Amino acid sequence: MSALRNLTETLEERKETRREVRTQLSQVNMTSYAVPVLGVGSLFLMDGVKDGALERMTSSPFGQAAVIIAFSLYAVGFVLIRRLSRIDI
């Protein structure tokens, strides 16, 4: 009887641990989506505050390169956050 009770307790503890890990990972997943959304949102917010700012930025090759680099870094951040938070449960 003691072995069955220990087995039951162990299985319940594992189930609780899985729930806690999933909760923590859901927060990390939301962060991985929030990083690029905040970056792109700030770009459009800047354009909204100062009309034509986005057009002026993307009209020069330097501005276009800066936007491409920024989007690339947001994509890299998204992928790295997702990859580093991958845990097999």
C-alpha positions in Angstrom: 0.0 0.0 0.0 2.8 2.4 0.8 4.3 1.9 -2.7 1.0 2.8 -4.3 0.6 5.8 -2.2 4.2 7.0 -3.0 3.5 6.4 -6.7 0.3 8.4 -6.5 2.0 11.3 -4.7 4.9 11.3 -7.2 2.5 11.4 -10.2 0.5 14.3 -8.6 3.7 16.2 -8.0 4.8 15.7 -11.6 1.4 16.9 -12.8 1.7 20.0 -10.6 5.2 20.6 -11.9 4.1 20.4 -15.5 1.4 22.9 -14.8 3.8 25.4 -13.2 6.3 25.0 -16.1 3.5 25.6 -18.7 2.5 28.7 -16.8 6.0 30.0 -16.8 6.5 29.1 -20.5 3.3 30.9 -21.5 4.7 34.1 -20.0 7.9 33.6 -22.0 5.9 32.9 -25.2 4.0 36.2 -24.7 7.3 38.0 -24.3 8.6 36.5 -27.5 5.6 38.0 -29.4 5.6 41.3 -27.5 9.2 42.1 -28.5 8.6 42.5 -32.2 5.1 44.0 -31.7 6.5 46.7 -29.4 9.2 47.5 -31.9 6.9 47.8 -34.9 4.3 49.6 -32.8 6.9 52.1 -31.7 7.8 52.7 -35.4 4.2 53.5 -36.2 3.8 55.5 -33.1 6.7 57.6 -34.1 5.1 58.1 -37.5 1.8 59.0 -35.8 3.4 61.6 -33.5 5.4 63.2 -36.3 3.6 62.9 -39.6 5.9 61.7 -42.4 8.7 60.5 -40.2 8.4 57.0 -41.5 8.4 58.2 -45.1 11.4 60.3 -44.5 13.2 57.5 -42.8 12.5 55.0 -45.6 13.2 57.4 -48.4 17.0 57.3 -47.8 19.1 54.2 -48.2 20.5 54.6 -44.7 17.0 54.8 -43.3 15.9 51.7 -45.3 19.0 49.8 -44.0 18.2 50.9 -40.4 14.6 49.6 -40.7 15.7 46.3 -42.3 18.3 45.8 -39.5 15.7 46.6 -36.8 13.2 44.2 -38.3 16.0 41.5 -38.5 16.9 42.1 -34.9 13.3 41.8 -33.8 13.1 38.5 -35.7 16.3 37.2 -34.2 15.0 38.2 -30.7 11.7 36.4 -31.4 13.5 33.2 -32.5 16.1 33.3 -29.7 13.4 33.7 -27.0 11.3 30.9 -28.4 14.4 28.6 -28.8 15.8 29.3 -25.3 12.4 28.7 -23.7 11.8 25.3 -25.3 11.6 22.6 -22.7 10.3 19.1 -23.2 7.8 18.3 -20.5 
